[in-house]
Amino acid sequence: MGLVDVKRVAEFYPTFIFARSTRNGVWWYFPTAILIKTTLGMLALVVVAGWAIASGRLRKGRELAFILIPWIVYLAVAIQQA
């Protein structure tokens, strides 16, 4: 029901971001909102975690997939709806 609601909101309600109003949403709304609303400490932890994954220091693939796949799917669907 949540993703259906996101699609309906994107179809009927205008989007307002960076002093600009658009009739339909823009694809970069959700990534920008996440960057603006997330604290600097959390963003730093995301960067450190990304570095740990990329450098191979974190080798637990199953646990990473369990955490990352739902987040990536949700963000991809939210961006596509705009």
mmCIF file of the N, C-alpha and C atoms, coordinates in Angstrom:
data_MODEL
# 
_entry.id   MODEL 
# 
loop_
_atom_site.group_PDB 
_atom_site.id 
_atom_site.type_symbol 
_atom_site.label_atom_id 
_atom_site.label_alt_id 
_atom_site.label_comp_id 
_atom_site.label_asym_id 
_atom_site.label_entity_id 
_atom_site.label_seq_id 
_atom_site.pdbx_PDB_ins_code 
_atom_site.Cartn_x 
_atom_site.Cartn_y 
_atom_site.Cartn_z 
_atom_site.occupancy 
_atom_site.B_iso_or_equiv 
_atom_site.pdbx_formal_charge 
_atom_site.auth_seq_id 
_atom_site.auth_comp_id 
_atom_site.auth_asym_id 
_atom_site.auth_atom_id 
_atom_site.pdbx_PDB_model_num 
ATOM 1   N N  . MET A 1 1  ? 0.818  -1.184  0.000   1.00 0.00 ? 1  MET A N  1 
ATOM 2   C CA . MET A 1 1  ? 0.000  0.000   0.000   1.00 0.00 ? 1  MET A CA 1 
ATOM 3   C C  . MET A 1 1  ? 0.868  1.255   0.000   1.00 0.00 ? 1  MET A C  1 
ATOM 4   N N  . GLY A 1 2  ? 2.031  1.194   0.600   1.00 0.00 ? 2  GLY A N  1 
ATOM 5   C CA . GLY A 1 2  ? 2.896  2.366   0.704   1.00 0.00 ? 2  GLY A CA 1 
ATOM 6   C C  . GLY A 1 2  ? 3.378  2.868   -0.647  1.00 0.00 ? 2  GLY A C  1 
ATOM 7   N N  . LEU A 1 3  ? 3.831  1.966   -1.523  1.00 0.00 ? 3  LEU A N  1 
ATOM 8   C CA . LEU A 1 3  ? 4.330  2.394   -2.828  1.00 0.00 ? 3  LEU A CA 1 
ATOM 9   C C  . LEU A 1 3  ? 3.192  2.861   -3.726  1.00 0.00 ? 3  LEU A C  1 
ATOM 10  N N  . VAL A 1 4  ? 1.997  2.295   -3.551  1.00 0.00 ? 4  VAL A N  1 
ATOM 11  C CA . VAL A 1 4  ? 0.832  2.764   -4.304  1.00 0.00 ? 4  VAL A CA 1 
ATOM 12  C C  . VAL A 1 4  ? 0.519  4.199   -3.902  1.00 0.00 ? 4  VAL A C  1 
ATOM 13  N N  . ASP A 1 5  ? 0.619  4.491   -2.622  1.00 0.00 ? 5  ASP A N  1 
ATOM 14  C CA . ASP A 1 5  ? 0.376  5.847   -2.148  1.00 0.00 ? 5  ASP A CA 1 
ATOM 15  C C  . ASP A 1 5  ? 1.408  6.821   -2.714  1.00 0.00 ? 5  ASP A C  1 
ATOM 16  N N  . VAL A 1 6  ? 2.661  6.415   -2.782  1.00 0.00 ? 6  VAL A N  1 
ATOM 17  C CA . VAL A 1 6  ? 3.701  7.273   -3.364  1.00 0.00 ? 6  VAL A CA 1 
ATOM 18  C C  . VAL A 1 6  ? 3.376  7.589   -4.818  1.00 0.00 ? 6  VAL A C  1 
ATOM 19  N N  . LYS A 1 7  ? 2.924  6.603   -5.574  1.00 0.00 ? 7  LYS A N  1 
ATOM 20  C CA . LYS A 1 7  ? 2.582  6.828   -6.976  1.00 0.00 ? 7  LYS A CA 1 
ATOM 21  C C  . LYS A 1 7  ? 1.395  7.780   -7.105  1.00 0.00 ? 7  LYS A C  1 
ATOM 22  N N  . ARG A 1 8  ? 0.368  7.597   -6.285  1.00 0.00 ? 8  ARG A N  1 
ATOM 23  C CA . ARG A 1 8  ? -0.806 8.476   -6.362  1.00 0.00 ? 8  ARG A CA 1 
ATOM 24  C C  . ARG A 1 8  ? -0.453 9.901   -5.982  1.00 0.00 ? 8  ARG A C  1 
ATOM 25  N N  . VAL A 1 9  ? 0.370  10.074  -4.977  1.00 0.00 ? 9  VAL A N  1 
ATOM 26  C CA . VAL A 1 9  ? 0.789  11.416  -4.578  1.00 0.00 ? 9  VAL A CA 1 
ATOM 27  C C  . VAL A 1 9  ? 1.590  12.062  -5.695  1.00 0.00 ? 9  VAL A C  1 
ATOM 28  N N  . ALA A 1 10 ? 2.446  11.314  -6.354  1.00 0.00 ? 10 ALA A N  1 
ATOM 29  C CA . ALA A 1 10 ? 3.253  11.863  -7.448  1.00 0.00 ? 10 ALA A CA 1 
ATOM 30  C C  . ALA A 1 10 ? 2.389  12.266  -8.636  1.00 0.00 ? 10 ALA A C  1 
ATOM 31  N N  . GLU A 1 11 ? 1.254  11.617  -8.824  1.00 0.00 ? 11 GLU A N  1 
ATOM 32  C CA . GLU A 1 11 ? 0.386  11.941  -9.950  1.00 0.00 ? 11 GLU A CA 1 
ATOM 33  C C  . GLU A 1 11 ? -0.478 13.167  -9.702  1.00 0.00 ? 11 GLU A C  1 
ATOM 34  N N  . PHE A 1 12 ? -0.925 13.387  -8.470  1.00 0.00 ? 12 PHE A N  1 
ATOM 35  C CA . PHE A 1 12 ? -1.950 14.396  -8.224  1.00 0.00 ? 12 PHE A CA 1 
ATOM 36  C C  . PHE A 1 12 ? -1.470 15.629  -7.475  1.00 0.00 ? 12 PHE A C  1 
ATOM 37  N N  . TYR A 1 13 ? -0.400 15.552  -6.754  1.00 0.00 ? 13 TYR A N  1 
ATOM 38  C CA . TYR A 1 13 ? 0.033  16.683  -5.953  1.00 0.00 ? 13 TYR A CA 1 
ATOM 39  C C  . TYR A 1 13 ? 1.304  17.296  -6.534  1.00 0.00 ? 13 TYR A C  1 
ATOM 40  N N  . PRO A 1 14 ? 1.395  18.624  -6.545  1.00 0.00 ? 14 PRO A N  1 
ATOM 41  C CA . PRO A 1 14 ? 2.616  19.252  -7.060  1.00 0.00 ? 14 PRO A CA 1 
ATOM 42  C C  . PRO A 1 14 ? 3.794  19.036  -6.112  1.00 0.00 ? 14 PRO A C  1 
ATOM 43  N N  . THR A 1 15 ? 4.963  19.099  -6.660  1.00 0.00 ? 15 THR A N  1 
ATOM 44  C CA . THR A 1 15 ? 6.191  18.945  -5.889  1.00 0.00 ? 15 THR A CA 1 
ATOM 45  C C  . THR A 1 15 ? 6.871  20.295  -5.762  1.00 0.00 ? 15 THR A C  1 
ATOM 46  N N  . PHE A 1 16 ? 7.338  20.634  -4.578  1.00 0.00 ? 16 PHE A N  1 
ATOM 47  C CA . PHE A 1 16 ? 8.029  21.897  -4.340  1.00 0.00 ? 16 PHE A CA 1 
ATOM 48  C C  . PHE A 1 16 ? 9.383  21.589  -3.734  1.00 0.00 ? 16 PHE A C  1 
ATOM 49  N N  . ILE A 1 17 ? 10.434 21.922  -4.453  1.00 0.00 ? 17 ILE A N  1 
ATOM 50  C CA . ILE A 1 17 ? 11.797 21.708  -3.966  1.00 0.00 ? 17 ILE A CA 1 
ATOM 51  C C  . ILE A 1 17 ? 12.705 22.775  -4.551  1.00 0.00 ? 17 ILE A C  1 
ATOM 52  N N  . PHE A 1 18 ? 13.586 23.317  -3.719  1.00 0.00 ? 18 PHE A N  1 
ATOM 53  C CA . PHE A 1 18 ? 14.534 24.373  -4.102  1.00 0.00 ? 18 PHE A CA 1 
ATOM 54  C C  . PHE A 1 18 ? 13.831 25.554  -4.762  1.00 0.00 ? 18 PHE A C  1 
ATOM 55  N N  . ALA A 1 19 ? 12.765 26.037  -4.137  1.00 0.00 ? 19 ALA A N  1 
ATOM 56  C CA . ALA A 1 19 ? 11.989 27.202  -4.594  1.00 0.00 ? 19 ALA A CA 1 
ATOM 57  C C  . ALA A 1 19 ? 11.442 27.010  -6.005  1.00 0.00 ? 19 ALA A C  1 
ATOM 58  N N  . ARG A 1 20 ? 11.186 25.775  -6.360  1.00 0.00 ? 20 ARG A N  1 
ATOM 59  C CA . ARG A 1 20 ? 10.662 25.458  -7.689  1.00 0.00 ? 20 ARG A CA 1 
ATOM 60  C C  . ARG A 1 20 ? 9.487  24.498  -7.525  1.00 0.00 ? 20 ARG A C  1 
ATOM 61  N N  . SER A 1 21 ? 8.373  24.836  -8.141  1.00 0.00 ? 21 SER A N  1 
ATOM 62  C CA . SER A 1 21 ? 7.192  23.992  -8.064  1.00 0.00 ? 21 SER A CA 1 
ATOM 63  C C  . SER A 1 21 ? 6.965  23.327  -9.414  1.00 0.00 ? 21 SER A C  1 
ATOM 64  N N  . THR A 1 22 ? 6.784  22.021  -9.406  1.00 0.00 ? 22 THR A N  1 
ATOM 65  C CA . THR A 1 22 ? 6.522  21.287  -10.645 1.00 0.00 ? 22 THR A CA 1 
ATOM 66  C C  . THR A 1 22 ? 5.213  20.537  -10.506 1.00 0.00 ? 22 THR A C  1 
ATOM 67  N N  . ARG A 1 23 ? 4.523  20.368  -11.625 1.00 0.00 ? 23 ARG A N  1 
ATOM 68  C CA . ARG A 1 23 ? 3.236  19.663  -11.605 1.00 0.00 ? 23 ARG A CA 1 
ATOM 69  C C  . ARG A 1 23 ? 3.421  18.199  -11.217 1.00 0.00 ? 23 ARG A C  1 
ATOM 70  N N  . ASN A 1 24 ? 4.409  17.557  -11.797 1.00 0.00 ? 24 ASN A N  1 
ATOM 71  C CA . ASN A 1 24 ? 4.755  16.175  -11.450 1.00 0.00 ? 24 ASN A CA 1 
ATOM 72  C C  . ASN A 1 24 ? 6.079  16.179  -10.722 1.00 0.00 ? 24 ASN A C  1 
ATOM 73  N N  . GLY A 1 25 ? 6.367  15.110  -10.037 1.00 0.00 ? 25 GLY A N  1 
ATOM 74  C CA . GLY A 1 25 ? 7.611  15.022  -9.306  1.00 0.00 ? 25 GLY A CA 1 
ATOM 75  C C  . GLY A 1 25 ? 8.819  14.923  -10.225 1.00 0.00 ? 25 GLY A C  1 
ATOM 76  N N  . VAL A 1 26 ? 9.971  15.212  -9.686  1.00 0.00 ? 26 VAL A N  1 
ATOM 77  C CA . VAL A 1 26 ? 11.237 15.078  -10.414 1.00 0.00 ? 26 VAL A CA 1 
ATOM 78  C C  . VAL A 1 26 ? 11.972 13.870  -9.845  1.00 0.00 ? 26 VAL A C  1 
ATOM 79  N N  . TRP A 1 27 ? 12.777 13.223  -10.655 1.00 0.00 ? 27 TRP A N  1 
ATOM 80  C CA . TRP A 1 27 ? 13.416 11.971  -10.226 1.00 0.00 ? 27 TRP A CA 1 
ATOM 81  C C  . TRP A 1 27 ? 14.388 12.187  -9.076  1.00 0.00 ? 27 TRP A C  1 
ATOM 82  N N  . TRP A 1 28 ? 14.932 13.372  -8.942  1.00 0.00 ? 28 TRP A N  1 
ATOM 83  C CA . TRP A 1 28 ? 15.951 13.607  -7.918  1.00 0.00 ? 28 TRP A CA 1 
ATOM 84  C C  . TRP A 1 28 ? 15.361 14.116  -6.599  1.00 0.00 ? 28 TRP A C  1 
ATOM 85  N N  . TYR A 1 29 ? 14.035 14.125  -6.469  1.00 0.00 ? 29 TYR A N  1 
ATOM 86  C CA . TYR A 1 29 ? 13.402 14.618  -5.238  1.00 0.00 ? 29 TYR A CA 1 
ATOM 87  C C  . TYR A 1 29 ? 13.787 13.767  -4.019  1.00 0.00 ? 29 TYR A C  1 
ATOM 88  N N  . PHE A 1 30 ? 13.602 12.455  -4.090  1.00 0.00 ? 30 PHE A N  1 
ATOM 89  C CA . PHE A 1 30 ? 13.871 11.594  -2.928  1.00 0.00 ? 30 PHE A CA 1 
ATOM 90  C C  . PHE A 1 30 ? 15.357 11.539  -2.554  1.00 0.00 ? 30 PHE A C  1 
ATOM 91  N N  . PRO A 1 31 ? 16.291 11.391  -3.511  1.00 0.00 ? 31 PRO A N  1 
ATOM 92  C CA . PRO A 1 31 ? 17.695 11.434  -3.091  1.00 0.00 ? 31 PRO A CA 1 
ATOM 93  C C  . PRO A 1 31 ? 18.076 12.766  -2.433  1.00 0.00 ? 31 PRO A C  1 
ATOM 94  N N  . THR A 1 32 ? 17.541 13.867  -2.959  1.00 0.00 ? 32 THR A N  1 
ATOM 95  C CA . THR A 1 32 ? 17.833 15.175  -2.382  1.00 0.00 ? 32 THR A CA 1 
ATOM 96  C C  . THR A 1 32 ? 17.213 15.306  -0.992  1.00 0.00 ? 32 THR A C  1 
ATOM 97  N N  . ALA A 1 33 ? 15.978 14.851  -0.840  1.00 0.00 ? 33 ALA A N  1 
ATOM 98  C CA . ALA A 1 33 ? 15.322 14.918  0.466   1.00 0.00 ? 33 ALA A CA 1 
ATOM 99  C C  . ALA A 1 33 ? 16.066 14.081  1.500   1.00 0.00 ? 33 ALA A C  1 
ATOM 100 N N  . ILE A 1 34 ? 16.551 12.924  1.092   1.00 0.00 ? 34 ILE A N  1 
ATOM 101 C CA . ILE A 1 34 ? 17.323 12.086  2.018   1.00 0.00 ? 34 ILE A CA 1 
ATOM 102 C C  . ILE A 1 34 ? 18.604 12.794  2.440   1.00 0.00 ? 34 ILE A C  1 
ATOM 103 N N  . LEU A 1 35 ? 19.301 13.417  1.492   1.00 0.00 ? 35 LEU A N  1 
ATOM 104 C CA . LEU A 1 35 ? 20.540 14.121  1.838   1.00 0.00 ? 35 LEU A CA 1 
ATOM 105 C C  . LEU A 1 35 ? 20.288 15.324  2.738   1.00 0.00 ? 35 LEU A C  1 
ATOM 106 N N  . ILE A 1 36 ? 19.196 16.031  2.513   1.00 0.00 ? 36 ILE A N  1 
ATOM 107 C CA . ILE A 1 36 ? 18.900 17.217  3.312   1.00 0.00 ? 36 ILE A CA 1 
ATOM 108 C C  . ILE A 1 36 ? 18.432 16.831  4.711   1.00 0.00 ? 36 ILE A C  1 
ATOM 109 N N  . LYS A 1 37 ? 17.604 15.812  4.834   1.00 0.00 ? 37 LYS A N  1 
ATOM 110 C CA . LYS A 1 37 ? 16.985 15.470  6.115   1.00 0.00 ? 37 LYS A CA 1 
ATOM 111 C C  . LYS A 1 37 ? 17.846 14.568  6.999   1.00 0.00 ? 37 LYS A C  1 
ATOM 112 N N  . THR A 1 38 ? 18.841 13.918  6.429   1.00 0.00 ? 38 THR A N  1 
ATOM 113 C CA . THR A 1 38 ? 19.686 13.026  7.208   1.00 0.00 ? 38 THR A CA 1 
ATOM 114 C C  . THR A 1 38 ? 20.765 13.829  7.921   1.00 0.00 ? 38 THR A C  1 
ATOM 115 N N  . THR A 1 39 ? 21.056 13.451  9.150   1.00 0.00 ? 39 THR A N  1 
ATOM 116 C CA . THR A 1 39 ? 22.065 14.170  9.921   1.00 0.00 ? 39 THR A CA 1 
ATOM 117 C C  . THR A 1 39 ? 23.457 13.937  9.345   1.00 0.00 ? 39 THR A C  1 
ATOM 118 N N  . LEU A 1 40 ? 24.369 14.859  9.656   1.00 0.00 ? 40 LEU A N  1 
ATOM 119 C CA . LEU A 1 40 ? 25.737 14.737  9.151   1.00 0.00 ? 40 LEU A CA 1 
ATOM 120 C C  . LEU A 1 40 ? 26.437 13.498  9.698   1.00 0.00 ? 40 LEU A C  1 
ATOM 121 N N  . GLY A 1 41 ? 26.159 13.134  10.934  1.00 0.00 ? 41 GLY A N  1 
ATOM 122 C CA . GLY A 1 41 ? 26.753 11.930  11.520  1.00 0.00 ? 41 GLY A CA 1 
ATOM 123 C C  . GLY A 1 41 ? 26.333 10.671  10.781  1.00 0.00 ? 41 GLY A C  1 
ATOM 124 N N  . MET A 1 42 ? 25.062 10.588  10.430  1.00 0.00 ? 42 MET A N  1 
ATOM 125 C CA . MET A 1 42 ? 24.577 9.417   9.689   1.00 0.00 ? 42 MET A CA 1 
ATOM 126 C C  . MET A 1 42 ? 25.173 9.377   8.293   1.00 0.00 ? 42 MET A C  1 
ATOM 127 N N  . LEU A 1 43 ? 25.261 10.521  7.638   1.00 0.00 ? 43 LEU A N  1 
ATOM 128 C CA . LEU A 1 43 ? 25.886 10.560  6.310   1.00 0.00 ? 43 LEU A CA 1 
ATOM 129 C C  . LEU A 1 43 ? 27.349 10.122  6.389   1.00 0.00 ? 43 LEU A C  1 
ATOM 130 N N  . ALA A 1 44 ? 28.039 10.529  7.463   1.00 0.00 ? 44 ALA A N  1 
ATOM 131 C CA . ALA A 1 44 ? 29.432 10.106  7.639   1.00 0.00 ? 44 ALA A CA 1 
ATOM 132 C C  . ALA A 1 44 ? 29.510 8.593   7.835   1.00 0.00 ? 44 ALA A C  1 
ATOM 133 N N  . LEU A 1 45 ? 28.579 8.018   8.602   1.00 0.00 ? 45 LEU A N  1 
ATOM 134 C CA . LEU A 1 45 ? 28.568 6.568   8.789   1.00 0.00 ? 45 LEU A CA 1 
ATOM 135 C C  . LEU A 1 45 ? 28.284 5.830   7.487   1.00 0.00 ? 45 LEU A C  1 
ATOM 136 N N  . VAL A 1 46 ? 27.419 6.379   6.651   1.00 0.00 ? 46 VAL A N  1 
ATOM 137 C CA . VAL A 1 46 ? 27.141 5.767   5.348   1.00 0.00 ? 46 VAL A CA 1 
ATOM 138 C C  . VAL A 1 46 ? 28.396 5.782   4.473   1.00 0.00 ? 46 VAL A C  1 
ATOM 139 N N  . VAL A 1 47 ? 29.131 6.888   4.497   1.00 0.00 ? 47 VAL A N  1 
ATOM 140 C CA . VAL A 1 47 ? 30.371 6.979   3.715   1.00 0.00 ? 47 VAL A CA 1 
ATOM 141 C C  . VAL A 1 47 ? 31.401 5.979   4.234   1.00 0.00 ? 47 VAL A C  1 
ATOM 142 N N  . VAL A 1 48 ? 31.557 5.867   5.550   1.00 0.00 ? 48 VAL A N  1 
ATOM 143 C CA . VAL A 1 48 ? 32.512 4.918   6.134   1.00 0.00 ? 48 VAL A CA 1 
ATOM 144 C C  . VAL A 1 48 ? 32.105 3.481   5.810   1.00 0.00 ? 48 VAL A C  1 
ATOM 145 N N  . ALA A 1 49 ? 30.804 3.185   5.892   1.00 0.00 ? 49 ALA A N  1 
ATOM 146 C CA . ALA A 1 49 ? 30.325 1.840   5.560   1.00 0.00 ? 49 ALA A CA 1 
ATOM 147 C C  . ALA A 1 49 ? 30.557 1.533   4.081   1.00 0.00 ? 49 ALA A C  1 
ATOM 148 N N  . GLY A 1 50 ? 30.317 2.514   3.210   1.00 0.00 ? 50 GLY A N  1 
ATOM 149 C CA . GLY A 1 50 ? 30.594 2.325   1.781   1.00 0.00 ? 50 GLY A CA 1 
ATOM 150 C C  . GLY A 1 50 ? 32.062 2.064   1.529   1.00 0.00 ? 50 GLY A C  1 
ATOM 151 N N  . TRP A 1 51 ? 32.920 2.781   2.236   1.00 0.00 ? 51 TRP A N  1 
ATOM 152 C CA . TRP A 1 51 ? 34.364 2.557   2.099   1.00 0.00 ? 51 TRP A CA 1 
ATOM 153 C C  . TRP A 1 51 ? 34.739 1.156   2.591   1.00 0.00 ? 51 TRP A C  1 
ATOM 154 N N  . ALA A 1 52 ? 34.141 0.717   3.700   1.00 0.00 ? 52 ALA A N  1 
ATOM 155 C CA . ALA A 1 52 ? 34.449 -0.613  4.237   1.00 0.00 ? 52 ALA A CA 1 
ATOM 156 C C  . ALA A 1 52 ? 34.004 -1.708  3.270   1.00 0.00 ? 52 ALA A C  1 
ATOM 157 N N  . ILE A 1 53 ? 32.856 -1.511  2.632   1.00 0.00 ? 53 ILE A N  1 
ATOM 158 C CA . ILE A 1 53 ? 32.369 -2.501  1.663   1.00 0.00 ? 53 ILE A CA 1 
ATOM 159 C C  . ILE A 1 53 ? 33.268 -2.520  0.437   1.00 0.00 ? 53 ILE A C  1 
ATOM 160 N N  . ALA A 1 54 ? 33.603 -1.332  -0.085  1.00 0.00 ? 54 ALA A N  1 
ATOM 161 C CA . ALA A 1 54 ? 34.410 -1.242  -1.301  1.00 0.00 ? 54 ALA A CA 1 
ATOM 162 C C  . ALA A 1 54 ? 35.830 -1.753  -1.101  1.00 0.00 ? 54 ALA A C  1 
ATOM 163 N N  . SER A 1 55 ? 36.392 -1.545  0.089   1.00 0.00 ? 55 SER A N  1 
ATOM 164 C CA . SER A 1 55 ? 37.773 -1.971  0.340   1.00 0.00 ? 55 SER A CA 1 
ATOM 165 C C  . SER A 1 55 ? 37.868 -3.458  0.700   1.00 0.00 ? 55 SER A C  1 
ATOM 166 N N  . GLY A 1 56 ? 36.742 -4.110  0.926   1.00 0.00 ? 56 GLY A N  1 
ATOM 167 C CA . GLY A 1 56 ? 36.757 -5.529  1.244   1.00 0.00 ? 56 GLY A CA 1 
ATOM 168 C C  . GLY A 1 56 ? 36.912 -5.832  2.716   1.00 0.00 ? 56 GLY A C  1 
ATOM 169 N N  . ARG A 1 57 ? 36.857 -4.830  3.558   1.00 0.00 ? 57 ARG A N  1 
ATOM 170 C CA . ARG A 1 57 ? 36.997 -5.059  4.997   1.00 0.00 ? 57 ARG A CA 1 
ATOM 171 C C  . ARG A 1 57 ? 35.734 -5.671  5.602   1.00 0.00 ? 57 ARG A C  1 
ATOM 172 N N  . LEU A 1 58 ? 34.630 -5.530  4.907   1.00 0.00 ? 58 LEU A N  1 
ATOM 173 C CA . LEU A 1 58 ? 33.366 -6.097  5.346   1.00 0.00 ? 58 LEU A CA 1 
ATOM 174 C C  . LEU A 1 58 ? 33.023 -7.229  4.398   1.00 0.00 ? 58 LEU A C  1 
ATOM 175 N N  . ARG A 1 59 ? 33.046 -8.454  4.868   1.00 0.00 ? 59 ARG A N  1 
ATOM 176 C CA . ARG A 1 59 ? 32.912 -9.602  3.977   1.00 0.00 ? 59 ARG A CA 1 
ATOM 177 C C  . ARG A 1 59 ? 31.612 -10.384 4.189   1.00 0.00 ? 59 ARG A C  1 
ATOM 178 N N  . LYS A 1 60 ? 30.713 -9.878  4.917   1.00 0.00 ? 60 LYS A N  1 
ATOM 179 C CA . LYS A 1 60 ? 29.476 -10.603 5.202   1.00 0.00 ? 60 LYS A CA 1 
ATOM 180 C C  . LYS A 1 60 ? 28.432 -10.274 4.140   1.00 0.00 ? 60 LYS A C  1 
ATOM 181 N N  . GLY A 1 61 ? 28.482 -10.979 3.023   1.00 0.00 ? 61 GLY A N  1 
ATOM 182 C CA . GLY A 1 61 ? 27.621 -10.696 1.884   1.00 0.00 ? 61 GLY A CA 1 
ATOM 183 C C  . GLY A 1 61 ? 26.141 -10.895 2.161   1.00 0.00 ? 61 GLY A C  1 
ATOM 184 N N  . ARG A 1 62 ? 25.808 -11.931 2.896   1.00 0.00 ? 62 ARG A N  1 
ATOM 185 C CA . ARG A 1 62 ? 24.395 -12.207 3.179   1.00 0.00 ? 62 ARG A CA 1 
ATOM 186 C C  . ARG A 1 62 ? 23.778 -11.091 4.019   1.00 0.00 ? 62 ARG A C  1 
ATOM 187 N N  . GLU A 1 63 ? 24.486 -10.650 5.024   1.00 0.00 ? 63 GLU A N  1 
ATOM 188 C CA . GLU A 1 63 ? 23.981 -9.586  5.887   1.00 0.00 ? 63 GLU A CA 1 
ATOM 189 C C  . GLU A 1 63 ? 23.886 -8.265  5.128   1.00 0.00 ? 63 GLU A C  1 
ATOM 190 N N  . LEU A 1 64 ? 24.870 -7.989  4.290   1.00 0.00 ? 64 LEU A N  1 
ATOM 191 C CA . LEU A 1 64 ? 24.831 -6.764  3.482   1.00 0.00 ? 64 LEU A CA 1 
ATOM 192 C C  . LEU A 1 64 ? 23.656 -6.780  2.513   1.00 0.00 ? 64 LEU A C  1 
ATOM 193 N N  . ALA A 1 65 ? 23.418 -7.909  1.894   1.00 0.00 ? 65 ALA A N  1 
ATOM 194 C CA . ALA A 1 65 ? 22.291 -8.021  0.966   1.00 0.00 ? 65 ALA A CA 1 
ATOM 195 C C  . ALA A 1 65 ? 20.974 -7.822  1.712   1.00 0.00 ? 65 ALA A C  1 
ATOM 196 N N  . PHE A 1 66 ? 20.852 -8.377  2.904   1.00 0.00 ? 66 PHE A N  1 
ATOM 197 C CA . PHE A 1 66 ? 19.642 -8.245  3.710   1.00 0.00 ? 66 PHE A CA 1 
ATOM 198 C C  . PHE A 1 66 ? 19.359 -6.787  4.044   1.00 0.00 ? 66 PHE A C  1 
ATOM 199 N N  . ILE A 1 67 ? 20.399 -6.002  4.243   1.00 0.00 ? 67 ILE A N  1 
ATOM 200 C CA . ILE A 1 67 ? 20.228 -4.592  4.599   1.00 0.00 ? 67 ILE A CA 1 
ATOM 201 C C  . ILE A 1 67 ? 20.092 -3.718  3.347   1.00 0.00 ? 67 ILE A C  1 
ATOM 202 N N  . LEU A 1 68 ? 20.900 -3.950  2.339   1.00 0.00 ? 68 LEU A N  1 
ATOM 203 C CA . LEU A 1 68 ? 20.954 -3.037  1.196   1.00 0.00 ? 68 LEU A CA 1 
ATOM 204 C C  . LEU A 1 68 ? 19.867 -3.250  0.151   1.00 0.00 ? 68 LEU A C  1 
ATOM 205 N N  . ILE A 1 69 ? 19.485 -4.482  -0.126  1.00 0.00 ? 69 ILE A N  1 
ATOM 206 C CA . ILE A 1 69 ? 18.533 -4.736  -1.217  1.00 0.00 ? 69 ILE A CA 1 
ATOM 207 C C  . ILE A 1 69 ? 17.182 -4.052  -0.978  1.00 0.00 ? 69 ILE A C  1 
ATOM 208 N N  . PRO A 1 70 ? 16.552 -4.150  0.188   1.00 0.00 ? 70 PRO A N  1 
ATOM 209 C CA . PRO A 1 70 ? 15.280 -3.445  0.371   1.00 0.00 ? 70 PRO A CA 1 
ATOM 210 C C  . PRO A 1 70 ? 15.413 -1.926  0.211   1.00 0.00 ? 70 PRO A C  1 
ATOM 211 N N  . TRP A 1 71 ? 16.491 -1.363  0.733   1.00 0.00 ? 71 TRP A N  1 
ATOM 212 C CA . TRP A 1 71 ? 16.707 0.080   0.628   1.00 0.00 ? 71 TRP A CA 1 
ATOM 213 C C  . TRP A 1 71 ? 16.881 0.500   -0.826  1.00 0.00 ? 71 TRP A C  1 
ATOM 214 N N  . ILE A 1 72 ? 17.650 -0.246  -1.583  1.00 0.00 ? 72 ILE A N  1 
ATOM 215 C CA . ILE A 1 72 ? 17.885 0.081   -2.994  1.00 0.00 ? 72 ILE A CA 1 
ATOM 216 C C  . ILE A 1 72 ? 16.608 -0.080  -3.810  1.00 0.00 ? 72 ILE A C  1 
ATOM 217 N N  . VAL A 1 73 ? 15.848 -1.117  -3.550  1.00 0.00 ? 73 VAL A N  1 
ATOM 218 C CA . VAL A 1 73 ? 14.586 -1.330  -4.290  1.00 0.00 ? 73 VAL A CA 1 
ATOM 219 C C  . VAL A 1 73 ? 13.612 -0.201  -3.992  1.00 0.00 ? 73 VAL A C  1 
ATOM 220 N N  . TYR A 1 74 ? 13.460 0.173   -2.736  1.00 0.00 ? 74 TYR A N  1 
ATOM 221 C CA . TYR A 1 74 ? 12.535 1.253   -2.375  1.00 0.00 ? 74 TYR A CA 1 
ATOM 222 C C  . TYR A 1 74 ? 12.950 2.567   -3.034  1.00 0.00 ? 74 TYR A C  1 
ATOM 223 N N  . LEU A 1 75 ? 14.233 2.884   -2.984  1.00 0.00 ? 75 LEU A N  1 
ATOM 224 C CA . LEU A 1 75 ? 14.703 4.127   -3.587  1.00 0.00 ? 75 LEU A CA 1 
ATOM 225 C C  . LEU A 1 75 ? 14.515 4.101   -5.099  1.00 0.00 ? 75 LEU A C  1 
ATOM 226 N N  . ALA A 1 76 ? 14.769 2.977   -5.737  1.00 0.00 ? 76 ALA A N  1 
ATOM 227 C CA . ALA A 1 76 ? 14.584 2.872   -7.199  1.00 0.00 ? 76 ALA A CA 1 
ATOM 228 C C  . ALA A 1 76 ? 13.122 3.061   -7.580  1.00 0.00 ? 76 ALA A C  1 
ATOM 229 N N  . VAL A 1 77 ? 12.213 2.471   -6.816  1.00 0.00 ? 77 VAL A N  1 
ATOM 230 C CA . VAL A 1 77 ? 10.783 2.624   -7.124  1.00 0.00 ? 77 VAL A CA 1 
ATOM 231 C C  . VAL A 1 77 ? 10.341 4.066   -6.867  1.00 0.00 ? 77 VAL A C  1 
ATOM 232 N N  . ALA A 1 78 ? 10.812 4.682   -5.801  1.00 0.00 ? 78 ALA A N  1 
ATOM 233 C CA . ALA A 1 78 ? 10.432 6.062   -5.511  1.00 0.00 ? 78 ALA A CA 1 
ATOM 234 C C  . ALA A 1 78 ? 10.948 7.018   -6.589  1.00 0.00 ? 78 ALA A C  1 
ATOM 235 N N  . ILE A 1 79 ? 12.152 6.789   -7.090  1.00 0.00 ? 79 ILE A N  1 
ATOM 236 C CA . ILE A 1 79 ? 12.708 7.638   -8.146  1.00 0.00 ? 79 ILE A CA 1 
ATOM 237 C C  . ILE A 1 79 ? 11.954 7.420   -9.444  1.00 0.00 ? 79 ILE A C  1 
ATOM 238 N N  . GLN A 1 80 ? 11.588 6.190   -9.740  1.00 0.00 ? 80 GLN A N  1 
ATOM 239 C CA . GLN A 1 80 ? 10.887 5.879   -10.981 1.00 0.00 ? 80 GLN A CA 1 
ATOM 240 C C  . GLN A 1 80 ? 9.500  6.494   -11.011 1.00 0.00 ? 80 GLN A C  1 
ATOM 241 N N  . GLN A 1 81 ? 8.839  6.634   -9.878  1.00 0.00 ? 81 GLN A N  1 
ATOM 242 C CA . GLN A 1 81 ? 7.484  7.159   -9.827  1.00 0.00 ? 81 GLN A CA 1 
ATOM 243 C C  . GLN A 1 81 ? 7.430  8.638   -10.159 1.00 0.00 ? 81 GLN A C  1 
ATOM 244 N N  . ALA A 1 82 ? 8.524  9.347   -10.047 1.00 0.00 ? 82 ALA A N  1 
ATOM 245 C CA . ALA A 1 82 ? 8.520  10.787  -10.288 1.00 0.00 ? 82 ALA A CA 1 
ATOM 246 C C  . ALA A 1 82 ? 8.437  11.146  -11.711 1.00 0.00 ? 82 ALA A C  1 
# 
